[in-house]
Amino acid sequence: MDFKDRDYDFMLKAIRQAEIAYSLGQLPIAAILVINNELIEKNNNSQAENKNYFSHAENILIQKKAKEIKSAHKSGKNIELFTTLEPCLQCFGSAVHNRLTRIIYACPDPIAGATNISPPTKWYKKRWPEIVQGPLTKESYELFMKYMEEHPEDWGSTIDDYKEMEKRL
């Protein structure tokens, strides 16, 4: 696969943020918000810390920067989300509703990934972002697997699903 250098650079920043989360004992999933090639914000998953399912890296980031995203959309700017793991339905829906133009993810999520769905209506089709499986797939996968294997009580058969997916990476 041929990736833009900038995609690699931004995804590397997301991976570094995920590594920081891992070093703090948190789930190593991170996201980066980029507007017109400028890094606006980075965040990591804080689901364990906040004790709720809304605290995914992408969702937190979009909520935190909603005003900037809306302003950028109204100005016709390019709004991109780089994330180390394919967004779930919740985060993907938030990205669509907030008019992000492009989503780039490193590692597919065989359990909860939602980027393969089709727009259900014309309204969604007009707002559907470009979706790219981007660079650093292996690095993101290895970091996430390392965390899951260290916490098998939380992941159960999900670990097997990820190991099966690895054969297709």
TALIN-V637406 format. One record per residue. N is the residue number from 1. RES is the residue in one letter. PSI is psi in whole degrees, -180 to 180 (* if undefined). NEAR is the number of other ideal C-beta (glycine too) atoms within 10 Angstrom. D_LAST is the distance of its C-alpha to the last C-alpha in Angstrom with 1 decimal. Layout:
BEGIN
n->{N | N}
res->{RES | RES}
psi->{PSI | PSI}
near->{NEAR | NEAR}
d_last->{D_LAST | D_LAST}
END
This chain:
BEGIN
n->{1 | 2 | 3 | 4 | 5 | 6 | 7 | 8 | 9 | 10 | 11 | 12 | 13 | 14 | 15 | 16 | 17 | 18 | 19 | 20 | 21 | 22 | 23 | 24 | 25 | 26 | 27 | 28 | 29 | 30 | 31 | 32 | 33 | 34 | 35 | 36 | 37 | 38 | 39 | 40 | 41 | 42 | 43 | 44 | 45 | 46 | 47 | 48 | 49 | 50 | 51 | 52 | 53 | 54 | 55 | 56 | 57 | 58 | 59 | 60 | 61 | 62 | 63 | 64 | 65 | 66 | 67 | 68 | 69 | 70 | 71 | 72 | 73 | 74 | 75 | 76 | 77 | 78 | 79 | 80 | 81 | 82 | 83 | 84 | 85 | 86 | 87 | 88 | 89 | 90 | 91 | 92 | 93 | 94 | 95 | 96 | 97 | 98 | 99 | 100 | 101 | 102 | 103 | 104 | 105 | 106 | 107 | 108 | 109 | 110 | 111 | 112 | 113 | 114 | 115 | 116 | 117 | 118 | 119 | 120 | 121 | 122 | 123 | 124 | 125 | 126 | 127 | 128 | 129 | 130 | 131 | 132 | 133 | 134 | 135 | 136 | 137 | 138 | 139 | 140 | 141 | 142 | 143 | 144 | 145 | 146 | 147 | 148 | 149 | 150 | 151 | 152 | 153 | 154 | 155 | 156 | 157 | 158 | 159 | 160 | 161 | 162 | 163 | 164 | 165 | 166 | 167 | 168 | 169}
res->{M | D | F | K | D | R | D | Y | D | F | M | L | K | A | I | R | Q | A | E | I | A | Y | S | L | G | Q | L | P | I | A | A | I | L | V | I | N | N | E | L | I | E | K | N | N | N | S | Q | A | E | N | K | N | Y | F | S | H | A | E | N | I | L | I | Q | K | K | A | K | E | I | K | S | A | H | K | S | G | K | N | I | E | L | F | T | T | L | E | P | C | L | Q | C | F | G | S | A | V | H | N | R | L | T | R | I | I | Y | A | C | P | D | P | I | A | G | A | T | N | I | S | P | P | T | K | W | Y | K | K | R | W | P | E | I | V | Q | G | P | L | T | K | E | S | Y | E | L | F | M | K | Y | M | E | E | H | P | E | D | W | G | S | T | I | D | D | Y | K | E | M | E | K | R | L}
psi->{142 | 115 | 149 | 143 | -40 | -35 | -43 | -47 | -45 | -39 | -35 | -38 | -39 | -43 | -43 | -39 | -39 | -37 | -37 | -46 | -45 | -44 | -22 | 6 | 13 | 163 | 125 | 67 | 132 | 160 | 152 | 133 | 128 | 127 | 121 | 50 | 12 | 126 | 121 | -42 | 154 | 153 | 163 | 165 | 133 | 33 | -45 | -42 | -44 | -9 | 38 | 159 | -3 | -11 | 43 | 150 | -46 | -45 | -45 | -46 | -47 | -43 | -43 | -35 | 24 | -41 | -43 | -38 | -46 | -44 | -43 | -41 | -46 | -26 | 1 | 23 | 158 | 123 | 116 | 145 | 119 | 127 | 145 | -18 | 139 | 130 | 145 | 177 | -41 | -50 | -38 | -44 | -41 | -41 | -43 | -49 | -26 | 10 | 34 | 144 | -21 | 137 | 126 | 121 | 151 | -57 | 129 | 154 | 103 | -9 | -51 | 3 | 136 | 13 | -7 | 4 | 159 | 152 | 127 | -21 | 171 | -38 | -48 | -42 | -38 | -24 | 2 | 129 | 160 | 139 | 129 | 127 | 113 | -159 | 169 | 32 | -50 | -43 | -43 | -45 | -48 | -40 | -44 | -43 | -41 | -45 | -48 | -41 | -27 | -15 | 57 | -27 | -23 | -15 | -24 | -129 | -10 | -36 | -44 | -39 | -40 | -38 | -39 | -41 | -34 | -31 | -24 | -3 | *}
near->{7 | 5 | 15 | 12 | 8 | 12 | 19 | 13 | 13 | 23 | 25 | 16 | 16 | 28 | 22 | 13 | 22 | 30 | 16 | 14 | 23 | 19 | 9 | 11 | 12 | 19 | 23 | 27 | 30 | 31 | 29 | 26 | 25 | 22 | 21 | 12 | 10 | 10 | 14 | 17 | 15 | 20 | 25 | 26 | 25 | 19 | 18 | 14 | 14 | 11 | 8 | 10 | 10 | 13 | 18 | 26 | 30 | 29 | 23 | 21 | 25 | 23 | 14 | 14 | 19 | 12 | 8 | 15 | 23 | 13 | 12 | 22 | 17 | 9 | 9 | 8 | 16 | 15 | 24 | 25 | 28 | 31 | 30 | 32 | 28 | 23 | 27 | 19 | 12 | 15 | 27 | 24 | 15 | 22 | 30 | 17 | 11 | 19 | 15 | 26 | 18 | 17 | 25 | 23 | 27 | 27 | 29 | 19 | 20 | 15 | 13 | 15 | 19 | 16 | 19 | 8 | 13 | 7 | 12 | 8 | 7 | 8 | 10 | 14 | 10 | 9 | 16 | 15 | 19 | 11 | 18 | 17 | 17 | 24 | 23 | 20 | 17 | 12 | 17 | 26 | 19 | 13 | 23 | 22 | 18 | 12 | 19 | 18 | 12 | 11 | 13 | 10 | 5 | 12 | 18 | 10 | 8 | 15 | 15 | 10 | 14 | 20 | 13 | 10 | 17 | 14 | 6 | 7 | 10}
d_last->{11.9 | 15.2 | 15.9 | 19.4 | 20.6 | 21.9 | 18.5 | 17.3 | 20.6 | 20.6 | 17.1 | 18.2 | 21.2 | 19.3 | 17.4 | 20.8 | 22.3 | 19.7 | 20.7 | 24.3 | 23.8 | 22.2 | 25.2 | 27.5 | 26.0 | 24.5 | 21.2 | 19.0 | 18.2 | 19.9 | 20.8 | 22.7 | 25.2 | 26.1 | 29.1 | 30.0 | 27.9 | 29.6 | 27.9 | 29.9 | 28.5 | 25.8 | 25.4 | 23.5 | 23.3 | 26.7 | 26.6 | 27.8 | 30.4 | 31.8 | 31.5 | 30.4 | 27.4 | 28.2 | 27.2 | 23.7 | 23.0 | 22.8 | 25.9 | 28.0 | 27.3 | 28.3 | 31.3 | 32.4 | 32.3 | 33.3 | 36.5 | 34.9 | 32.3 | 35.1 | 37.2 | 34.4 | 33.7 | 37.4 | 37.6 | 34.8 | 32.5 | 28.7 | 27.2 | 23.6 | 21.5 | 18.7 | 17.0 | 14.5 | 13.4 | 13.6 | 17.3 | 19.0 | 21.8 | 24.4 | 22.9 | 21.8 | 25.4 | 26.9 | 25.1 | 26.3 | 29.8 | 30.1 | 29.3 | 26.3 | 25.5 | 21.9 | 19.0 | 16.1 | 13.4 | 10.8 | 8.8 | 8.8 | 11.5 | 11.5 | 15.2 | 16.9 | 15.0 | 17.6 | 16.6 | 16.4 | 20.1 | 22.8 | 25.9 | 28.5 | 31.6 | 32.9 | 33.3 | 29.6 | 28.7 | 31.0 | 29.1 | 25.5 | 23.4 | 20.9 | 17.4 | 14.6 | 11.0 | 12.0 | 11.6 | 10.9 | 7.7 | 7.5 | 11.3 | 11.5 | 9.3 | 11.4 | 14.5 | 14.2 | 13.5 | 16.5 | 18.6 | 17.9 | 18.7 | 21.8 | 22.9 | 22.2 | 25.3 | 23.8 | 20.5 | 21.4 | 19.1 | 16.6 | 15.3 | 14.7 | 12.8 | 10.4 | 10.2 | 9.7 | 6.8 | 5.2 | 5.7 | 3.8 | 0.0}
END
